[in-house]
Amino acid sequence: MKIHGAWEITLVRNVLVRTTAGSFNEPGTLACFRETQEKAPLDQPWAGLTNAANWEMSNAASLQAFPQMREWAFAHGCACLAVIVPNAVRMNIHQRQTGNLPQELVHYFADMETACQWLTGKGFPFTPDDYPHAEFVAKTAPPS
């Protein structure tokens, strides 16, 4: 089956930054997860920052894969995960469909600034200037 969805993943110090765009199917979600596993710094505590500003939803099978992905991350050194979903409806769907973990582990944000402040407060200093995928976000933004 063809992969649907696009992503970039970059490790910035001990923050694994993942940016997603488009509509994901299960093969796309699993391919993104495999790359996450390859790039995660398993030799130290780390945080995740997912920018889903250009995420356009996922099918049910794709969303159902999220809880086991998060279980893997937290079992392999991830201390916390900040998820940016600016659209309130999509944020609600993402939260509801991907498992309700405590807010001290997984926290949702509408913007990069507050997500960075939260990560910094959790001991993982990160600023919007550290964000490496601005070009990808611009390239994958839906037409206005």
N, C-alpha and C positions, 0 to 999 in steps of 0.2 A: 504494500500500500504506500502511496506517495506521502511524504512528510508535509504537513501543513503547519505553518507558524515559522517565525523567524526569531533569532536571538543572538545576543553577544554575551560572553562571559569573560570577565577579567578579574584577576586577583590584584587588589590594591592594598598593600601592606597585609593586614589580616582581615580584610573585608572582601568577601567574594561578591562581586557586583554582577548581577544578571539583569539584562534588559530584554523584554519580550515584546513582540509585535505581531499583529495579525490574529487570525483564528487558528487555534491549535487542534489537531486531532491526536489520538493516542500515540501513534508513531512519532509525531513531532514532540510531544511531551516527554516520551521515553528517551529520545535522542538528546534533548536538552538536559535531561537528568543524567545521562551517561557523561556528558561533557562536564556537568557540575561535579560529578564524582571524581573525574580526572583532574580537575583544577582546584578542588578543595584542599586547603593546607592541613592535612591530617596530622601533622607533627606539632600543632599548636592550637590553642583556642582561636576560634574565628567567628565572625558574624556574617550574616547574609543581608544583602540589600537587593531587592528585586524591584525594578522599575517596570511596571505594567501599564504605563500611561497609554501606550499604543496597542495594548492587548485588546483583541476584539472578541473575546469569549473563547470557550472550548466546549467540545462535546462532552457528554456525561462520562464516557469512559476515561477521557483525558482528566477531567476534574477529579474522578475517583482515584487516580494514581497519586494525587498530591499528598494525602496523609502518609503513605509509605515513603514518599520522598522526604518528607519532613522528619519522619521517624529515623530514617537513615542519617540525615544531617545531624540531628540532635544526639544520635549515638556515636557520631564521628567528629565531635569537637565543636559543633556549632553551638554558640552560647545564646544567640538571639537572631531573629529575622525581622527586618523592616520591609514592608511591602507597600509600594506606592501605587494606588489606583485612584486617580483624580475623579472619575465618574462615580457618583454615589450608588447608582443602581448596580454597576459592574462590581463595585467594592462589596456590596451586600451579597451578591451572588457568589463572588470569589470566597468570601468569609464563610458563608453558609455551606457551600459545596465542598470546601477543602478541609473541613475539620475545625472545630473550635478549640484551639489551644489557648492556654493562658496568655494574657496580654504582655506579661513579662518575657515570654518566649517569642511570640509572633504578634507584631503590632502593625496595624494598617494606618496609612497616611495619605492625605490628598496631595501633598507636595514634597519635593526633595528637601527643602530647608528643614522642615520639622522632622523628617526621617533622619537626616544627618544629626540634628540635635539629640534625638533619642539614642542613636548609635553611639555618639560621643559620650553621652551620660551613662551608657552601659559599659564604657571602657574601651570603645573602639572608635578612636577619633577619625572623623570623616567629615568633609565639607563638600558643598556643591562643586567647588573648584576641583575636587579630587575625582569627580564623576567622569569616567572615561568614554561614555557612549553617546555624547551629545550629537555627533554626526549621524549615528545610527538612528537616534530618535527623530532627528529632522528628516532623514531619508524615508522613514517608515510611517511618518505622520499621515493620518487619513486626510484627504482633501477637505478643505473648509467650505 
